[in-house]
Amino acid sequence: MNPMSSFDPDQPSQVHDAVSDRILDWPAGWAHMWSRYAVLEESADSVHFLGLILDGWKSMAAPISSERPPRTGR
């Protein structure tokens, strides 16, 4: 997980909530609430946000394509 100090709320990602010890999907549509409600706890590199304590994040993995790559050679 990446530190919350490098979190970009405008990007879809997954965040870890220390209160519930769960990974939550972060939709980019919540970015407008981030600037209003997020409080960075710098000493712990966590963020208090609407009852959650977010202490790490990771990028959403690109969806796996069901298409096969083109064959090469032969």
KOLLO-165553 format. One record per residue: residue in one letter; z, x, y negated of N, C-alpha, C, O, CB in turn. Coordinates in Angstrom, 2 decimals. Glycine has a CB too. Layout:
KOLLO-165553
+-----+---------+---------+---------+---------+---------+---------+---------+---------+---------+---------+---------+---------+---------+---------+---------+
| res |    n.pz |    n.px |    n.py |   ca.pz |   ca.px |   ca.py |    c.pz |    c.px |    c.py |    o.pz |    o.px |    o.py |   cb.pz |   cb.px |   cb.py |
+-----+---------+---------+---------+---------+---------+---------+---------+---------+---------+---------+---------+---------+---------+---------+---------+
|   A |       Z |       X |       Y |       Z |       X |       Y |       Z |       X |       Y |       Z |       X |       Y |       Z |       X |       Y |
...
+-----+---------+---------+---------+---------+---------+---------+---------+---------+---------+---------+---------+---------+---------+---------+---------+
end
This chain:
KOLLO-165553
+-----+---------+---------+---------+---------+---------+---------+---------+---------+---------+---------+---------+---------+---------+---------+---------+
| res |    n.pz |    n.px |    n.py |   ca.pz |   ca.px |   ca.py |    c.pz |    c.px |    c.py |    o.pz |    o.px |    o.py |   cb.pz |   cb.px |   cb.py |
+-----+---------+---------+---------+---------+---------+---------+---------+---------+---------+---------+---------+---------+---------+---------+---------+
|   M |    0.00 |    0.85 |    1.18 |    0.00 |    0.00 |    0.00 |    0.00 |    0.90 |   -1.24 |    0.56 |    1.99 |   -1.25 |    1.23 |   -0.97 |    0.00 |
|   N |   -0.64 |    0.40 |   -2.28 |   -0.71 |    1.11 |   -3.55 |    0.46 |    0.69 |   -4.44 |    1.00 |   -0.41 |   -4.28 |   -2.07 |    0.84 |   -4.26 |
|   P |    0.85 |    1.55 |   -5.38 |    1.94 |    1.18 |   -6.29 |    1.50 |    0.09 |   -7.26 |    0.33 |    0.02 |   -7.64 |    2.43 |    2.40 |   -7.06 |
|   M |    2.45 |   -0.75 |   -7.64 |    2.13 |   -1.86 |   -8.54 |    1.72 |   -1.38 |   -9.93 |    1.06 |   -2.11 |  -10.67 |    3.32 |   -2.79 |   -8.66 |
|   S |    2.08 |   -0.17 |  -10.30 |    1.67 |    0.33 |  -11.61 |    0.16 |    0.51 |  -11.70 |   -0.38 |    0.60 |  -12.80 |    2.37 |    1.66 |  -11.90 |
|   S |   -0.53 |    0.55 |  -10.55 |   -1.99 |    0.67 |  -10.56 |   -2.69 |   -0.64 |  -10.21 |   -3.91 |   -0.66 |  -10.01 |   -2.42 |    1.76 |   -9.58 |
|   F |   -1.95 |   -1.73 |  -10.13 |   -2.49 |   -3.04 |   -9.75 |   -3.37 |   -3.61 |  -10.86 |   -3.00 |   -3.58 |  -12.03 |   -1.35 |   -4.01 |   -9.43 |
|   D |   -4.53 |   -4.15 |  -10.49 |   -5.43 |   -4.82 |  -11.43 |   -5.47 |   -6.30 |  -11.06 |   -6.12 |   -6.66 |  -10.08 |   -6.87 |   -4.18 |  -11.40 |
|   P |   -4.80 |   -7.15 |  -11.82 |   -4.73 |   -8.56 |  -11.46 |   -6.07 |   -9.29 |  -11.56 |   -6.20 |  -10.42 |  -11.10 |   -3.75 |   -9.25 |  -12.34 |
|   D |   -7.07 |   -8.64 |  -12.14 |   -8.39 |   -9.25 |  -12.24 |   -9.21 |   -9.09 |  -10.96 |  -10.30 |   -9.65 |  -10.84 |   -9.15 |   -8.66 |  -13.39 |
|   Q |   -8.69 |   -8.34 |  -10.01 |   -9.40 |   -8.09 |   -8.75 |   -8.71 |   -8.81 |   -7.60 |   -7.48 |   -8.76 |   -7.50 |   -9.49 |   -6.57 |   -8.46 |
|   P |   -9.45 |   -9.48 |   -6.74 |   -8.83 |  -10.08 |   -5.57 |   -8.23 |   -8.98 |   -4.70 |   -8.87 |   -7.95 |   -4.46 |   -9.85 |  -10.94 |   -4.77 |
|   S |   -7.03 |   -9.20 |   -4.23 |   -6.35 |   -8.19 |   -3.42 |   -5.28 |   -8.87 |   -2.58 |   -5.16 |  -10.09 |   -2.56 |   -5.72 |   -7.08 |   -4.32 |
|   Q |   -4.51 |   -8.04 |   -1.91 |   -3.34 |   -8.53 |   -1.18 |   -2.13 |   -7.81 |   -1.75 |   -2.18 |   -6.62 |   -2.03 |   -3.48 |   -8.29 |    0.37 |
|   V |   -1.05 |   -8.56 |   -1.93 |    0.18 |   -8.00 |   -2.48 |    1.31 |   -8.22 |   -1.47 |    1.28 |   -9.16 |   -0.68 |    0.53 |   -8.65 |   -3.85 |
|   H |    2.29 |   -7.34 |   -1.53 |    3.46 |   -7.48 |   -0.67 |    4.62 |   -8.03 |   -1.48 |    4.98 |   -7.49 |   -2.52 |    3.85 |   -6.13 |   -0.02 |
|   D |    5.19 |   -9.13 |   -0.98 |    6.37 |   -9.74 |   -1.61 |    7.60 |   -9.25 |   -0.86 |    7.77 |   -9.53 |    0.32 |    6.29 |  -11.31 |   -1.60 |
|   A |    8.47 |   -8.50 |   -1.56 |    9.67 |   -7.95 |   -0.93 |   10.70 |   -9.03 |   -0.60 |   11.52 |   -8.83 |    0.30 |   10.30 |   -6.92 |   -1.85 |
|   V |   10.68 |  -10.16 |   -1.29 |   11.63 |  -11.23 |   -1.03 |   11.41 |  -11.82 |    0.37 |   12.35 |  -11.97 |    1.14 |   11.51 |  -12.34 |   -2.11 |
|   S |   10.17 |  -12.14 |    0.67 |    9.86 |  -12.76 |    1.97 |    9.34 |  -11.75 |    3.00 |    9.15 |  -12.10 |    4.16 |    8.84 |  -13.86 |    1.78 |
|   D |    9.09 |  -10.51 |    2.57 |    8.50 |   -9.47 |    3.41 |    7.18 |   -9.95 |    4.01 |    6.92 |   -9.81 |    5.20 |    9.48 |   -9.06 |    4.53 |
|   R |    6.34 |  -10.52 |    3.13 |    5.04 |  -11.04 |    3.56 |    3.94 |  -10.48 |    2.67 |    4.16 |  -10.13 |    1.51 |    5.03 |  -12.58 |    3.53 |
|   I |    2.75 |  -10.41 |    3.26 |    1.55 |  -10.05 |    2.52 |    0.89 |  -11.34 |    2.06 |    0.67 |  -12.26 |    2.85 |    0.57 |   -9.19 |    3.41 |
|   L |    0.59 |  -11.41 |    0.78 |   -0.01 |  -12.61 |    0.19 |   -1.36 |  -12.28 |   -0.40 |   -1.55 |  -11.19 |   -0.96 |    0.92 |  -13.22 |   -0.89 |
|   D |   -2.30 |  -13.19 |   -0.29 |   -3.59 |  -13.01 |   -0.95 |   -3.41 |  -13.25 |   -2.45 |   -2.74 |  -14.19 |   -2.86 |   -4.66 |  -13.98 |   -0.37 |
|   W |   -4.00 |  -12.37 |   -3.24 |   -3.96 |  -12.50 |   -4.70 |   -5.35 |  -12.88 |   -5.19 |   -6.25 |  -12.03 |   -5.19 |   -3.47 |  -11.18 |   -5.37 |
|   P |   -5.56 |  -14.12 |   -5.61 |   -6.86 |  -14.49 |   -6.16 |   -6.98 |  -14.01 |   -7.60 |   -6.02 |  -14.08 |   -8.36 |   -7.08 |  -16.03 |   -6.08 |
|   A |   -8.14 |  -13.53 |   -7.97 |   -8.37 |  -13.04 |   -9.33 |   -8.12 |  -14.13 |  -10.37 |   -7.86 |  -13.82 |  -11.53 |   -9.79 |  -12.51 |   -9.47 |
|   G |   -8.19 |  -15.38 |   -9.98 |   -7.95 |  -16.48 |  -10.89 |   -6.52 |  -16.56 |  -11.40 |   -6.25 |  -17.30 |  -12.34 |   -8.30 |  -17.76 |  -10.21 |
|   W |   -5.61 |  -15.80 |  -10.81 |   -4.22 |  -15.78 |  -11.27 |   -3.99 |  -14.76 |  -12.38 |   -2.88 |  -14.67 |  -12.90 |   -3.30 |  -15.49 |  -10.11 |
|   A |   -5.01 |  -13.99 |  -12.74 |   -4.85 |  -12.91 |  -13.71 |   -4.28 |  -13.41 |  -15.04 |   -3.50 |  -12.72 |  -15.69 |   -6.19 |  -12.21 |  -13.95 |
|   H |   -4.67 |  -14.62 |  -15.46 |   -4.18 |  -15.14 |  -16.73 |   -2.67 |  -15.34 |  -16.71 |   -2.02 |  -15.23 |  -17.76 |   -4.87 |  -16.45 |  -17.07 |
|   M |   -2.09 |  -15.62 |  -15.55 |   -0.64 |  -15.79 |  -15.45 |    0.06 |  -14.44 |  -15.42 |    1.22 |  -14.33 |  -15.83 |   -0.28 |  -16.60 |  -14.20 |
|   W |   -0.62 |  -13.42 |  -14.93 |   -0.03 |  -12.09 |  -14.80 |    0.47 |  -11.57 |  -16.15 |    1.61 |  -11.11 |  -16.26 |   -1.06 |  -11.11 |  -14.21 |
|   S |   -0.37 |  -11.64 |  -17.17 |    0.02 |  -11.10 |  -18.47 |    1.18 |  -11.87 |  -19.09 |    1.91 |  -11.34 |  -19.92 |   -1.17 |  -11.11 |  -19.41 |
|   R |    1.34 |  -13.10 |  -18.69 |    2.40 |  -13.93 |  -19.27 |    3.72 |  -13.83 |  -18.50 |    4.79 |  -13.85 |  -19.12 |    1.96 |  -15.37 |  -19.30 |
|   Y |    3.66 |  -13.72 |  -17.17 |    4.88 |  -13.82 |  -16.37 |    5.30 |  -12.55 |  -15.63 |    6.43 |  -12.47 |  -15.16 |    4.69 |  -14.90 |  -15.37 |
|   A |    4.44 |  -11.57 |  -15.52 |    4.78 |  -10.37 |  -14.75 |    5.69 |   -9.45 |  -15.56 |    5.45 |   -9.19 |  -16.74 |    3.51 |   -9.61 |  -14.34 |
|   V |    6.74 |   -8.97 |  -14.90 |    7.68 |   -8.03 |  -15.52 |    7.77 |   -6.82 |  -14.60 |    8.29 |   -6.90 |  -13.49 |    9.10 |   -8.68 |  -15.75 |
|   L |    7.25 |   -5.69 |  -15.08 |    7.25 |   -4.45 |  -14.29 |    8.62 |   -3.81 |  -14.31 |    9.18 |   -3.56 |  -15.38 |    6.20 |   -3.47 |  -14.83 |
|   E |    9.15 |   -3.55 |  -13.15 |   10.41 |   -2.82 |  -12.98 |   10.01 |   -1.39 |  -12.66 |    9.83 |   -1.03 |  -11.50 |   11.34 |   -3.45 |  -11.83 |
|   E |    9.87 |   -0.56 |  -13.70 |    9.31 |    0.77 |  -13.54 |   10.11 |    1.65 |  -12.60 |    9.52 |    2.43 |  -11.84 |    9.20 |    1.44 |  -14.89 |
|   S |   11.42 |    1.56 |  -12.62 |   12.23 |    2.43 |  -11.77 |   11.98 |    2.18 |  -10.28 |   12.13 |    3.09 |   -9.47 |   13.71 |    2.24 |  -12.08 |
|   A |   11.61 |    0.96 |   -9.93 |   11.35 |    0.62 |   -8.53 |    9.87 |    0.44 |   -8.25 |    9.48 |    0.21 |   -7.11 |   12.10 |   -0.65 |   -8.14 |
|   D |    9.03 |    0.55 |   -9.29 |    7.60 |    0.27 |   -9.20 |    7.36 |   -1.05 |   -8.49 |    6.54 |   -1.16 |   -7.57 |    6.88 |    1.41 |   -8.46 |
|   S |    8.08 |   -2.05 |   -8.94 |    7.88 |   -3.41 |   -8.43 |    7.68 |   -4.32 |   -9.64 |    7.97 |   -3.96 |  -10.78 |    9.08 |   -3.89 |   -7.54 |
|   V |    7.18 |   -5.52 |   -9.35 |    6.92 |   -6.49 |  -10.41 |    7.57 |   -7.81 |  -10.03 |    7.39 |   -8.31 |   -8.93 |    5.38 |   -6.68 |  -10.64 |
|   H |    8.33 |   -8.36 |  -10.97 |    8.90 |   -9.69 |  -10.80 |    7.86 |  -10.66 |  -11.33 |    7.44 |  -10.58 |  -12.49 |   10.29 |   -9.85 |  -11.55 |
|   F |    7.45 |  -11.59 |  -10.48 |    6.39 |  -12.53 |  -10.84 |    6.66 |  -13.89 |  -10.20 |    6.49 |  -14.06 |   -9.00 |    5.00 |  -11.99 |  -10.41 |
|   L |    7.07 |  -14.84 |  -11.02 |    7.26 |  -16.23 |  -10.57 |    8.09 |  -16.33 |   -9.29 |    7.70 |  -17.04 |   -8.36 |    5.92 |  -16.90 |  -10.35 |
|   G |    9.21 |  -15.64 |   -9.25 |   10.10 |  -15.71 |   -8.09 |    9.79 |  -14.73 |   -6.99 |   10.54 |  -14.63 |   -6.01 |   10.07 |  -17.06 |   -7.54 |
|   L |    8.70 |  -14.01 |   -7.11 |    8.33 |  -12.99 |   -6.13 |    8.73 |  -11.62 |   -6.66 |    8.83 |  -11.42 |   -7.87 |    6.81 |  -13.05 |   -5.81 |
|   I |    8.94 |  -10.69 |   -5.77 |    9.09 |   -9.28 |   -6.15 |    7.98 |   -8.54 |   -5.43 |    8.06 |   -8.26 |   -4.24 |   10.53 |   -8.71 |   -5.78 |
|   L |    6.94 |   -8.21 |   -6.18 |    5.76 |   -7.55 |   -5.62 |    5.97 |   -6.05 |   -5.68 |    6.23 |   -5.49 |   -6.75 |    4.47 |   -7.96 |   -6.38 |
|   D |    5.87 |   -5.40 |   -4.53 |    6.15 |   -3.96 |   -4.49 |    5.02 |   -3.13 |   -3.90 |    5.22 |   -1.95 |   -3.59 |    7.39 |   -3.72 |   -3.70 |
|   G |    3.85 |   -3.71 |   -3.75 |    2.69 |   -2.96 |   -3.28 |    1.48 |   -3.87 |   -3.19 |    1.60 |   -5.09 |   -3.13 |    2.97 |   -2.32 |   -1.92 |
|   W |    0.31 |   -3.24 |   -3.19 |   -0.93 |   -4.01 |   -3.12 |   -2.00 |   -3.19 |   -2.40 |   -1.90 |   -1.97 |   -2.30 |   -1.41 |   -4.42 |   -4.53 |
|   K |   -3.01 |   -3.90 |   -1.90 |   -4.19 |   -3.25 |   -1.33 |   -5.41 |   -4.11 |   -1.60 |   -5.31 |   -5.33 |   -1.76 |   -4.02 |   -3.00 |    0.20 |
|   S |   -6.55 |   -3.46 |   -1.66 |   -7.81 |   -4.18 |   -1.91 |   -8.11 |   -5.10 |   -0.74 |   -7.75 |   -4.84 |    0.40 |   -8.97 |   -3.18 |   -2.13 |
|   M |   -8.77 |   -6.19 |   -1.07 |   -9.25 |   -7.08 |   -0.02 |  -10.41 |   -6.37 |    0.66 |  -11.31 |   -5.87 |   -0.01 |   -9.68 |   -8.49 |   -0.58 |
|   A |  -10.39 |   -6.33 |    1.95 |  -11.49 |   -5.70 |    2.69 |  -12.75 |   -6.51 |    2.51 |  -12.71 |   -7.74 |    2.47 |  -11.14 |   -5.55 |    4.19 |
|   A |  -13.85 |   -5.83 |    2.41 |  -15.14 |   -6.52 |    2.33 |  -15.36 |   -7.29 |    3.61 |  -15.04 |   -6.79 |    4.69 |  -16.30 |   -5.52 |    2.08 |
|   P |  -15.88 |   -8.49 |    3.51 |  -16.11 |   -9.27 |    4.73 |  -17.10 |   -8.55 |    5.65 |  -18.05 |   -7.91 |    5.20 |  -16.65 |  -10.67 |    4.38 |
|   I |  -16.84 |   -8.66 |    6.93 |  -17.71 |   -8.04 |    7.91 |  -18.94 |   -8.91 |    8.11 |  -18.83 |  -10.10 |    8.39 |  -16.96 |   -7.82 |    9.25 |
|   S |  -20.09 |   -8.31 |    7.97 |  -21.34 |   -9.05 |    8.11 |  -21.59 |   -9.31 |    9.59 |  -21.35 |   -8.46 |   10.44 |  -22.52 |   -8.28 |    7.47 |
|   S |  -22.09 |  -10.50 |    9.88 |  -22.45 |  -10.82 |   11.25 |  -23.86 |  -10.37 |   11.58 |  -24.29 |  -10.45 |   12.73 |  -22.31 |  -12.31 |   11.50 |
|   E |  -24.57 |   -9.89 |   10.57 |  -25.93 |   -9.42 |   10.79 |  -25.90 |   -8.03 |   11.41 |  -25.05 |   -7.21 |   11.08 |  -26.73 |   -9.41 |    9.47 |
|   R |  -26.83 |   -7.78 |   12.29 |  -26.94 |   -6.45 |   12.88 |  -27.72 |   -5.54 |   11.94 |  -28.65 |   -5.99 |   11.27 |  -27.63 |   -6.51 |   14.26 |
|   P |  -27.33 |   -4.27 |   11.88 |  -28.10 |   -3.35 |   11.06 |  -29.49 |   -3.16 |   11.65 |  -29.67 |   -3.30 |   12.86 |  -27.38 |   -2.00 |   10.92 |
|   P |  -30.47 |   -2.82 |   10.81 |  -31.83 |   -2.63 |   11.33 |  -31.88 |   -1.45 |   12.28 |  -31.17 |   -0.45 |   12.10 |  -32.82 |   -2.44 |   10.18 |
|   R |  -32.72 |   -1.57 |   13.30 |  -32.88 |   -0.48 |   14.26 |  -33.74 |    0.61 |   13.65 |  -34.67 |    0.33 |   12.89 |  -33.51 |   -0.98 |   15.59 |
|   T |  -33.44 |    1.82 |   13.97 |  -34.21 |    2.94 |   13.46 |  -34.77 |    3.75 |   14.61 |  -34.26 |    3.69 |   15.73 |  -33.36 |    3.82 |   12.54 |
|   G |  -35.83 |    4.50 |   14.32 |  -36.40 |    5.39 |   15.35 |  -37.22 |    4.65 |   16.39 |  -37.46 |    3.45 |   16.28 |  -35.30 |    6.16 |   16.04 |
|   R |  -37.62 |    5.39 |   17.37 |  -38.39 |    4.94 |   18.53 |  -39.50 |    4.05 |   18.15 |  -40.24 |    3.58 |   19.02 |  -37.52 |    4.24 |   19.49 |
+-----+---------+---------+---------+---------+---------+---------+---------+---------+---------+---------+---------+---------+---------+---------+---------+
end
